[in-house]
Structures are given as structure tokens and as C-alpha cells.
């Protein structure tokens, strides 16, 4: 696939053999294949450790995302769909305020969410939904970047969202400070951070990197208009040790990384976050002229 997902321009070679960039709109594509539910890959991923590593940040961001949603919803809008709900970090928080449903294709991760009583359907979006199921809110929280056919996922969201509903996307931002640092290190020959940003060798790697303008354009083409664009923290001090310890193999390396990043956080926080949050509503049909 050599055409840009957003503007159909021919993609150019990027930072490595599986990476491409769009010269027109700056979209980035990773030619990485999801291998969800392949046991050999799951054996290399510690899902319990991943849950512990990300829980603090994800729960904190869940509250921030719900606060953003409340600004754009009307009274009585209660039906929420969390696509790719993972361990249920966002779903658990949303269920206190909404009639919430999660969808998760990874059977190991879905089982862990079901085990704590969360309302989750195992399978892929939109396959596990009935054709007539509608929601007031659909959320892709760190999920859209993993879906190879992002355009089809957005069109399905348009079909399952009520006309007055809200689509919330939280995606990695290619203009974020950590991603830009990883790109710089990649050019110097230090490939680890760049591979980690794309989640290479994970069951569901990243296949897209957007920024605010090209994401908004893709949504416009899919029948949505922008309500608000903002960000949430991609890294925070809460849970930082658990996250580094999960990603870093050696204890000594984890200690050094934790100390360095702890010192750098106040400076890095002044730059653009790597977590882009955009809220959209279905576009209003164009009024026809009166004859």
C-alpha cells in the first residue's frame, strides 16, 4: 500500500524499510502486521505487567477524556462504545457515568476485562455489533493507530453513531516531543526508541501516525466535523517506575532511565504532548436550495 491514507499521495521511503511518509500532508505509515491472538507473540508479552505499567496514566487520562466529553454532550446521551477497550482502563471509569460497552479483539485481554465484571464483547469492530446498534459516544482511545483500514473504521463509526453523538479519538501525535526525539535517535542509529514508538513486535503494532490537520481532514472525508482538538499527557510521574520497569529488561537500566526521565519531565512537559485528542460530530447534511 503506497498511497497516503489521508490524501492518496504516493508515499515516500521513511526512516527504515517498513516506514513511509507522505510528502504532501505529513501522514506516516508503518507496514507492520497485527498478529492478535497468535500464541507465539502473546508468549513474549507480559499482559499483567503491561496492565500494571499503564494503569495509573490510563486511569488519569480517562477522567480527563470524560471531562472533555461532558462539554459536548446533551442531557440524556448515555450510550457509550469503547472500541479496543484493552484491560478496561477507560471503560471502567466511563461505566460510572454511561451505559458503557467495550469491544476487544484480543481474547487474553478481553478475558481479563470480563473477569473484573466489565461489559465487553470479544471480537472486532464493527463485526460484533448489530446493524441497528447506535451510540451517543464512540471512543477510540489509543486504538485507531492500530487499525490497518482506519478509513473503514471511521465510516463504521459514522454508521453506528447517533446524529447528535460524539466521536472521541486519542491517537499518538507525530509532532509530539517523545516521537520527535525517537526520530532523531533513529537518524543517529539508535533504533530502539523509534521501534518502541511504533510498538514493533507487539501483537498489535502502530500502523499510522497522524497530526491534528491530517487527522481532521481524514475525518472530514469520513463525514465528521471537528468539535475540539487538545491533548492529554503521554507520560506522567505517577506510574512512571512501573512503566519503565516493564519496558526495560535490566534493573540497572530501569533505574538509570527512571532517574533521567524524572529529571527531564518538567522540561519535556513544556513541549507538545504525544497524545492528540480530537472530538468530532457527524457532519450536518448540506441543505438543498428551495425550488
C-alpha positions as CSV (number, residue, x, y, z in Angstrom):
1,X,0.0,0.0,0.0
2,X,1.9,3.1,-1.3
3,X,-0.9,5.6,-1.3
4,X,-1.4,8.0,1.7
5,X,-4.4,7.1,3.8
6,X,-5.4,10.7,4.0
7,X,-4.7,12.4,0.7
8,X,-3.8,9.4,-1.6
9,X,-0.4,10.9,-2.5
10,X,2.3,8.3,-3.2
11,X,4.2,7.7,0.0
12,X,7.9,8.1,0.1
13,X,10.6,6.0,1.9
14,X,10.8,6.8,5.6
15,X,13.2,6.1,8.5
16,X,13.5,2.3,7.8
17,X,12.4,-0.4,5.4
18,X,8.9,-0.7,6.9
19,X,8.2,3.0,7.4
20,X,6.9,5.6,4.9
21,X,5.9,9.3,4.9
22,X,3.5,11.4,2.9
23,X,5.3,14.4,1.3
24,X,2.0,16.3,1.0
25,X,0.3,16.0,4.3
26,X,3.0,14.5,6.6
27,X,1.0,11.3,7.4
28,X,3.2,8.4,8.3
29,X,2.6,4.7,7.7
30,X,4.1,1.6,9.3
31,X,3.9,-1.5,7.2
32,X,3.6,-3.7,10.3
33,X,1.2,-6.6,10.5
34,X,-1.1,-7.1,13.5
35,X,-0.9,-10.6,14.9
36,X,-3.6,-10.5,17.6
37,X,-4.4,-13.9,19.1
38,X,-1.3,-15.6,17.7
39,X,0.0,-17.5,20.7
40,X,3.7,-17.3,19.8
41,X,3.5,-13.5,20.0
42,X,1.4,-13.4,23.2
43,X,4.1,-15.6,24.9
44,X,6.5,-12.7,24.6
45,X,4.1,-10.1,26.1
46,X,3.5,-9.8,29.8
47,X,-0.1,-8.6,29.9
48,X,-0.2,-8.5,33.7
49,X,2.9,-6.3,33.7
50,X,1.6,-4.1,30.9
51,X,-1.6,-3.6,32.9
52,X,0.3,-2.5,35.9
53,X,2.7,-0.3,33.9
54,X,-0.1,1.7,32.2
55,X,-2.9,1.7,34.7
56,X,-2.1,4.9,36.6
57,X,-1.6,7.0,33.4
58,X,-4.6,5.5,31.6
59,X,-7.0,6.0,34.6
60,X,-5.8,9.6,35.0
61,X,-6.3,10.3,31.3
62,X,-9.7,8.5,31.4
63,X,-11.0,11.2,33.8
64,X,-9.6,14.0,31.6
65,X,-11.3,12.5,28.5
66,X,-14.6,12.1,30.2
67,X,-14.5,15.7,31.3
68,X,-13.9,16.8,27.7
69,X,-16.9,14.6,26.5
70,X,-19.2,16.2,29.1
71,X,-18.7,19.6,27.5
72,X,-20.1,18.4,24.2
73,X,-22.9,16.1,25.2
74,X,-26.6,16.9,25.8
75,X,-28.6,15.6,28.7
76,X,-29.7,12.0,28.3
77,X,-26.9,10.9,26.0
78,X,-25.8,7.8,27.9
79,X,-24.8,5.1,25.4
80,X,-21.0,4.8,25.1
81,X,-18.9,2.4,23.0
82,X,-15.2,1.9,23.8
83,X,-13.6,0.4,20.7
84,X,-10.5,-1.6,21.6
85,X,-11.1,-1.3,25.3
86,X,-8.0,-3.4,26.3
87,X,-7.8,-4.1,30.0
88,X,-10.7,-1.7,30.6
89,X,-8.9,1.3,32.0
90,X,-11.2,3.8,30.2
91,X,-14.3,1.6,30.2
92,X,-14.1,1.1,34.0
93,X,-14.2,4.8,34.5
94,X,-16.8,5.5,31.8
95,X,-19.2,2.9,33.2
96,X,-19.8,5.1,36.3
97,X,-21.3,7.8,34.1
98,X,-22.6,6.0,30.9
99,X,-24.3,2.8,29.7
100,X,-20.9,1.6,28.5
101,X,-19.9,-1.2,26.3
102,X,-16.4,-2.3,25.3
103,X,-15.1,-4.2,22.3
104,X,-11.8,-6.0,22.4
105,X,-10.4,-8.4,19.8
106,X,-7.6,-9.9,21.9
107,X,-9.1,-12.9,23.7
108,X,-6.5,-12.8,26.6
109,X,-7.0,-9.1,27.2
110,X,-10.8,-9.4,26.8
111,X,-10.9,-12.2,29.3
112,X,-9.1,-10.1,31.9
113,X,-11.6,-7.2,31.5
114,X,-14.6,-9.7,31.7
115,X,-13.1,-11.2,34.8
116,X,-13.5,-8.0,36.7
117,X,-17.1,-7.6,35.6
118,X,-16.7,-5.1,32.7
119,X,-19.2,-5.2,29.8
120,X,-17.0,-6.4,27.0
121,X,-17.7,-8.1,23.7
122,X,-14.8,-10.1,22.3
123,X,-14.2,-9.5,18.6
124,X,-13.6,-6.8,16.1
125,X,-15.4,-3.5,15.5
126,X,-17.9,-3.3,13.9
127,X,-18.3,-7.1,13.3
128,X,-19.6,-7.8,16.8
129,X,-22.3,-5.0,16.6
130,X,-25.8,-5.5,15.2
131,X,-26.5,-3.4,12.2
132,X,-29.0,-1.2,14.1
133,X,-27.0,-0.6,17.2
134,X,-26.4,3.1,17.8
135,X,-24.4,5.0,20.4
136,X,-24.2,8.6,21.7
137,X,-20.4,8.3,22.1
138,X,-17.9,6.2,20.3
139,X,-14.3,6.2,21.7
140,X,-11.0,5.1,20.1
141,X,-8.6,5.6,23.0
142,X,-5.1,4.7,21.7
143,X,-6.7,2.4,19.1
144,X,-7.2,4.0,15.7
145,X,-3.5,4.0,15.1
146,X,-3.5,0.2,15.3
147,X,-6.3,-0.4,12.7
148,X,-4.9,-1.1,9.2
149,X,-8.0,0.3,7.4
150,X,-8.6,3.4,9.5
151,X,-11.0,4.9,6.9
152,X,-13.3,1.9,7.1
153,X,-13.3,2.1,10.9
154,X,-14.3,5.7,10.8
155,X,-17.1,5.0,8.2
156,X,-18.4,2.3,10.5
157,X,-18.3,4.7,13.4
158,X,-20.4,7.2,11.4
159,X,-23.0,4.4,10.8
160,X,-23.2,3.4,14.5
161,X,-23.2,7.0,15.9
162,X,-26.4,8.9,16.5
163,X,-26.7,12.1,14.5
164,X,-26.1,14.2,17.7
165,X,-23.4,12.0,19.0
166,X,-19.6,12.5,19.6
167,X,-16.7,10.5,18.3
168,X,-13.6,10.8,20.5
169,X,-10.1,9.9,19.2
170,X,-7.0,9.8,21.3
171,X,-4.0,9.0,19.0
172,X,-0.2,9.4,19.0
173,X,0.8,12.7,17.6
174,X,3.7,12.7,15.2
175,X,4.6,16.2,16.4
176,X,4.9,15.1,20.0
177,X,8.2,15.6,21.8
178,X,8.9,12.0,22.5
179,X,8.2,10.9,18.9
180,X,10.4,13.7,17.6
181,X,13.2,12.6,20.0
182,X,12.8,9.0,18.8
183,X,13.0,10.1,15.2
184,X,16.2,12.0,16.0
185,X,17.8,9.0,17.7
186,X,16.8,6.8,14.7
187,X,18.7,9.1,12.4
188,X,21.8,8.6,14.7
189,X,21.5,4.9,14.5
190,X,19.7,4.3,17.9
191,X,16.7,2.3,16.6
192,X,15.2,1.1,19.9
193,X,13.1,4.2,20.8
194,X,11.7,4.5,17.3
195,X,10.7,0.8,17.2
196,X,9.1,1.2,20.6
197,X,7.0,4.2,19.5
198,X,5.6,2.0,16.7
199,X,5.3,-0.9,19.0
200,X,7.2,-3.2,16.7
201,X,6.9,-6.9,17.8
202,X,3.7,-6.2,19.8
203,X,0.6,-8.2,18.9
204,X,-1.0,-5.0,17.6
205,X,1.7,-2.5,16.4
206,X,1.1,1.0,15.3
207,X,0.3,1.4,11.6
208,X,-0.5,5.1,11.4
209,X,1.0,8.3,12.8
210,X,-1.2,11.4,12.4
211,X,-1.1,15.1,13.4
212,X,-4.0,17.4,14.0
213,X,-4.5,18.7,10.5
214,X,-4.3,15.5,8.5
215,X,-6.4,13.6,11.1
216,X,-9.1,16.3,10.8
217,X,-9.0,16.0,7.0
218,X,-9.4,12.2,7.2
219,X,-12.4,12.7,9.5
220,X,-13.9,15.3,7.2
221,X,-13.8,12.8,4.3
222,X,-15.5,10.3,6.6
223,X,-18.4,12.5,7.4
224,X,-17.3,14.3,10.6
225,X,-16.6,17.8,11.7
226,X,-14.2,18.9,14.4
227,X,-15.5,20.0,17.8
228,X,-12.3,20.3,19.7
229,X,-8.6,19.4,19.5
230,X,-6.5,19.2,22.6
231,X,-4.1,16.7,24.3
232,X,-3.5,14.7,27.4
233,X,-0.2,13.7,29.0
234,X,1.6,10.8,27.3
235,X,4.0,10.4,30.3
236,X,3.4,11.3,33.9
237,X,5.4,10.7,37.1
238,X,2.5,8.6,38.5
239,X,3.2,5.0,37.5
240,X,6.5,6.0,35.7
241,X,8.6,3.5,37.5
242,X,6.2,0.6,36.7
243,X,6.1,1.7,33.0
244,X,9.9,1.9,32.7
245,X,10.5,-1.4,34.6
246,X,8.1,-3.1,32.2
247,X,9.8,-1.8,29.1
248,X,13.4,-2.1,30.4
249,X,15.0,-5.5,30.7
250,X,17.6,-4.9,33.3
251,X,17.1,-3.4,36.7
252,X,20.1,-1.1,36.4
253,X,18.9,0.2,33.1
254,X,15.5,0.8,34.5
255,X,16.9,2.8,37.4
256,X,19.0,5.0,35.1
257,X,16.1,5.6,32.8
258,X,13.8,6.4,35.6
259,X,16.2,9.0,37.1
260,X,17.0,10.6,33.8
261,X,13.4,10.8,32.7
262,X,12.2,12.1,36.2
263,X,14.7,14.9,35.9
264,X,13.7,15.7,32.3
265,X,9.9,15.6,32.8
266,X,9.5,19.2,33.9
267,X,11.3,20.3,30.7
268,X,9.6,17.9,28.3
269,X,6.2,18.8,29.7
270,X,6.6,22.3,28.1
271,X,6.7,20.7,24.6
272,X,3.9,19.2,22.6
273,X,2.3,16.1,24.1
274,X,2.5,12.8,22.2
275,X,-1.2,12.2,22.8
276,X,-3.5,14.1,20.5
277,X,-7.2,14.2,21.5
278,X,-9.9,15.2,19.0
279,X,-13.6,15.2,19.4
280,X,-15.9,15.1,16.3
281,X,-19.6,15.2,15.5
282,X,-21.3,13.8,12.4
283,X,-21.4,16.5,9.7
284,X,-24.7,18.1,9.1
285,X,-26.1,17.4,5.6
286,X,-26.0,20.3,3.3
287,X,-29.4,22.0,2.9
288,X,-30.9,21.8,-0.5
289,X,-31.9,25.1,-2.2
290,X,-35.6,25.8,-2.2
291,X,-37.1,25.5,-5.7
